[in-house]
Amino acid sequence: MYSSGVRATALKFLGSGLSISAVSREIGANRSTIRDWRDHPDRVGRYECPRCEGSKLDASAYALLLGFYLGDGCISRAIRCHFLRVSCDAKLPGIVGEVDAAIRGVRPDANVHHVSGPGVTVVQCGWKHWPCLFPQDGDGPKYLRSMALTDWQSALVERHPALFLQGLFHSDGCRATNTVQSPGTGKGYSYPRWQFSNRSEDIHVMCQWALDLTRVEWTRSNRWTTSVSTREAVARLDGLIGLKG
């Protein structure tokens, strides 16, 4: 993988009249690569990594995709690249569309594929640099690993906490109706609430931090569930992340 600076230098040399072989000797890049840069200048920068080469990263798309990755995503190693995969409920095509759009926002040239399985649609995309953008990648389930955001990830989430929450709650969350019965009168009443369920304590901490950033009141229902239950908090979260669909 060559930097954008190497590509720019190669094109400059080619423009000055140097041959492909001469440019290869000058900058140390493969002749086939230089030839591709010459013949397809529109591809220059196409595969740049925001972390490795400093190309622009769509912060809003990334915050959303980060939430989906932490909820129901994984990175799988292949021979020549890595595959980012996010599992979505097949009955919720809107969520599939959200993941697809987020991937394309982070990597505009992406070839995104939808793979169907029993009750699930896996949205996936291959790229060498997914581990650069998701350093939480590792062997084994997320809840068995220490998970923490890097400083640059935290800065992006602070800019777009609602999108980060949207990814989390639209992957590993649900909006349900809770019914309770008053012990005094025996009358029942119902109210909506959001619940985020995950076995990783570290991811719960990230979720709760983002809820605090957006001033959404939350409680810890049990070991694996963070809940948003008050009328005001549910209404605020509805407005921030929208309903699953």
Wavefront OBJ file of the C-alpha trace (Angstrom):
o trace
v 0.000 0.000 0.000
v 1.519 3.287 -1.101
v 0.729 6.664 0.381
v -1.061 9.417 -1.506
v 2.232 11.331 -1.522
v 4.005 8.517 -3.379
v 1.184 8.400 -5.928
v 1.316 12.165 -6.442
v 5.092 12.040 -6.931
v 4.780 9.210 -9.437
v 2.206 11.098 -11.480
v 4.366 14.216 -11.393
v 7.356 12.274 -12.723
v 5.229 10.655 -15.423
v 3.956 14.065 -16.426
v 7.507 15.306 -16.809
v 8.194 12.615 -19.388
v 9.910 9.898 -17.330
v 9.147 6.304 -18.281
v 7.356 3.907 -15.967
v 10.619 2.022 -15.375
v 12.456 5.243 -14.518
v 9.739 6.304 -12.082
v 9.801 2.861 -10.497
v 13.537 3.147 -9.880
v 13.123 6.674 -8.561
v 10.372 6.035 -5.976
v 10.627 2.271 -5.405
v 7.081 1.428 -6.435
v 6.094 -1.519 -8.627
v 5.848 -0.790 -12.334
v 2.404 -2.407 -12.556
v 1.152 -0.107 -9.825
v 2.591 2.978 -11.511
v 1.057 1.899 -14.806
v -2.345 1.584 -13.101
v -1.960 5.082 -11.638
v -1.116 6.411 -15.115
v -3.946 4.623 -16.915
v -6.589 5.199 -14.236
v -5.897 8.551 -12.551
v -9.487 8.601 -11.276
v -8.574 5.766 -8.928
v -5.842 7.705 -7.172
v -6.786 7.974 -3.534
v -9.604 5.486 -4.008
v -8.300 2.980 -1.497
v -6.665 5.342 0.961
v -7.054 4.624 4.658
v -7.970 7.598 6.867
v -5.758 6.268 9.652
v -2.742 5.172 7.584
v -2.679 7.935 5.018
v -4.684 10.747 6.514
v -7.485 10.838 3.954
v -10.773 12.363 5.052
v -13.084 10.244 7.194
v -16.827 10.909 7.201
v -17.224 11.331 10.964
v -20.999 10.931 11.048
v -20.994 7.737 8.958
v -18.162 6.360 11.068
v -19.912 7.075 14.396
v -22.972 5.181 13.148
v -20.917 2.284 11.794
v -18.911 2.076 15.024
v -22.130 1.578 16.963
v -23.257 -1.164 14.603
v -19.849 -2.844 14.776
v -19.829 -2.878 18.575
v -23.387 -4.191 18.626
v -23.600 -6.914 15.989
v -20.439 -6.574 13.921
v -17.187 -8.442 13.501
v -14.083 -8.371 11.345
v -13.025 -11.606 9.672
v -9.591 -12.231 8.243
v -9.261 -13.407 4.660
v -6.157 -14.156 2.609
v -5.819 -10.748 0.967
v -8.094 -8.500 3.023
v -10.426 -8.283 6.005
v -14.207 -8.442 5.885
v -16.371 -6.204 8.036
v -19.629 -8.042 8.700
v -22.704 -6.703 10.483
v -25.587 -9.092 11.158
v -29.068 -7.558 10.807
v -32.580 -8.844 11.427
v -33.899 -9.839 8.004
v -37.341 -8.488 8.978
v -35.931 -4.968 9.339
v -34.747 -3.859 5.888
v -34.397 -0.291 7.144
v -31.582 -1.368 9.445
v -29.885 -3.200 6.570
v -30.051 0.046 4.619
v -28.575 2.024 7.521
v -25.567 -0.306 7.753
v -25.077 -0.313 3.985
v -25.163 3.499 3.859
v -22.769 3.809 6.805
v -20.209 1.519 5.142
v -20.443 3.466 1.891
v -20.057 6.701 3.821
v -16.847 5.477 5.437
v -15.551 3.926 2.212
v -17.295 5.544 -0.767
v -15.827 3.123 -3.318
v -16.973 0.084 -1.349
v -18.454 -3.040 -2.859
v -21.064 -3.877 -0.230
v -22.756 -7.274 -0.285
v -25.870 -8.563 1.464
v -25.736 -12.235 2.419
v -28.990 -13.867 3.472
v -29.326 -16.560 6.118
v -32.119 -17.933 8.315
v -33.706 -14.791 9.745
v -30.619 -12.669 9.156
v -29.076 -10.431 6.511
v -25.324 -9.960 6.846
v -24.018 -6.725 5.358
v -20.353 -7.172 4.508
v -17.488 -5.399 2.786
v -13.876 -6.392 2.170
v -10.935 -4.033 2.746
v -7.391 -4.329 4.063
v -7.828 -1.423 6.426
v -10.894 -2.308 8.503
v -8.681 -3.185 11.521
v -7.143 0.301 11.255
v -10.580 1.851 11.706
v -11.763 -0.673 14.297
v -8.794 -1.360 16.601
v -11.185 -3.209 18.932
v -10.858 -6.143 16.523
v -9.421 -9.281 18.089
v -9.830 -12.999 18.555
v -12.878 -14.350 20.345
v -16.169 -12.746 21.411
v -16.107 -9.067 22.334
v -17.342 -9.725 25.870
v -14.239 -11.819 26.556
v -11.895 -9.000 25.510
v -11.124 -5.622 26.987
v -12.894 -3.012 24.874
v -12.134 0.701 24.935
v -12.379 3.540 22.445
v -9.187 5.217 21.315
v -8.828 8.972 21.755
v -9.661 9.663 18.096
v -12.737 7.428 18.263
v -13.928 9.133 21.446
v -13.527 12.524 19.782
v -15.707 11.434 16.848
v -18.379 9.994 19.139
v -18.425 13.229 21.133
v -19.218 15.024 17.855
v -21.948 12.536 16.863
v -23.207 10.728 19.996
v -26.735 10.285 18.628
v -25.482 8.394 15.571
v -23.286 6.207 17.765
v -26.327 5.409 19.920
v -28.375 4.730 16.803
v -25.888 2.074 15.750
v -25.859 0.501 19.208
v -29.623 0.479 19.814
v -30.554 -0.462 16.247
v -28.259 -3.474 16.445
v -28.331 -4.765 20.014
v -31.299 -2.796 21.312
v -35.070 -2.846 21.174
v -37.990 -0.535 21.908
v -40.572 -2.509 23.829
v -43.759 -1.893 25.797
v -43.467 -2.709 29.479
v -46.619 -3.537 31.445
v -46.734 -3.379 35.218
v -49.462 -3.863 37.779
v -49.945 -1.621 40.775
v -49.732 -3.678 43.998
v -52.218 -1.370 45.696
v -55.022 -1.098 43.151
v -54.301 -4.101 40.988
v -54.601 -1.899 37.924
v -52.081 -2.274 35.189
v -50.455 0.322 33.006
v -48.024 0.208 30.103
v -45.169 2.407 28.982
v -42.519 2.230 26.248
v -38.835 1.803 26.971
v -35.600 1.267 25.129
v -33.280 -1.544 26.172
v -29.702 -2.149 25.081
v -28.559 -5.730 25.694
v -24.949 -6.808 25.420
v -22.690 -9.153 27.359
v -19.716 -6.787 27.273
v -19.488 -4.520 30.295
v -17.088 -2.264 28.399
v -19.617 -1.702 25.608
v -22.299 -0.887 28.188
v -19.975 1.765 29.597
v -19.606 3.265 26.089
v -23.379 3.228 25.613
v -24.022 4.892 28.977
v -21.369 7.517 28.274
v -23.048 8.409 24.967
v -26.444 8.578 26.698
v -24.935 11.012 29.193
v -23.559 13.088 26.312
v -27.069 13.394 24.882
v -28.662 13.988 28.304
v -30.794 10.850 28.113
v -31.541 9.372 31.538
v -30.742 5.665 31.837
v -30.744 2.868 34.403
v -29.064 -0.511 34.595
v -31.847 -3.113 34.560
v -29.619 -6.119 35.035
v -26.140 -7.388 34.306
v -26.591 -7.330 30.546
v -29.170 -4.568 30.003
v -29.086 -0.779 30.007
v -32.587 0.726 29.918
v -34.125 4.069 29.038
v -37.529 4.067 30.697
v -38.838 7.480 31.718
v -41.338 9.142 29.392
v -39.099 12.131 28.777
v -35.978 10.041 28.183
v -37.747 7.646 25.784
v -39.175 10.562 23.811
v -35.746 12.187 23.611
v -34.050 8.974 22.469
v -36.828 8.406 19.901
v -36.061 11.803 18.443
v -32.316 11.201 18.411
v -32.104 7.723 16.883
v -35.508 7.032 15.332
v -37.432 3.772 15.503
v -36.087 0.485 14.229
v -37.531 -0.509 10.903
l 1 2 3 4 5 6 7 8 9 10 11 12 13 14 15 16 17 18 19 20 21 22 23 24 25 26 27 28 29 30 31 32 33 34 35 36 37 38 39 40 41 42 43 44 45 46 47 48 49 50 51 52 53 54 55 56 57 58 59 60 61 62 63 64 65 66 67 68 69 70 71 72 73 74 75 76 77 78 79 80 81 82 83 84 85 86 87 88 89 90 91 92 93 94 95 96 97 98 99 100 101 102 103 104 105 106 107 108 109 110 111 112 113 114 115 116 117 118 119 120 121 122 123 124 125 126 127 128 129 130 131 132 133 134 135 136 137 138 139 140 141 142 143 144 145 146 147 148 149 150 151 152 153 154 155 156 157 158 159 160 161 162 163 164 165 166 167 168 169 170 171 172 173 174 175 176 177 178 179 180 181 182 183 184 185 186 187 188 189 190 191 192 193 194 195 196 197 198 199 200 201 202 203 204 205 206 207 208 209 210 211 212 213 214 215 216 217 218 219 220 221 222 223 224 225 226 227 228 229 230 231 232 233 234 235 236 237 238 239 240 241 242 243 244 245
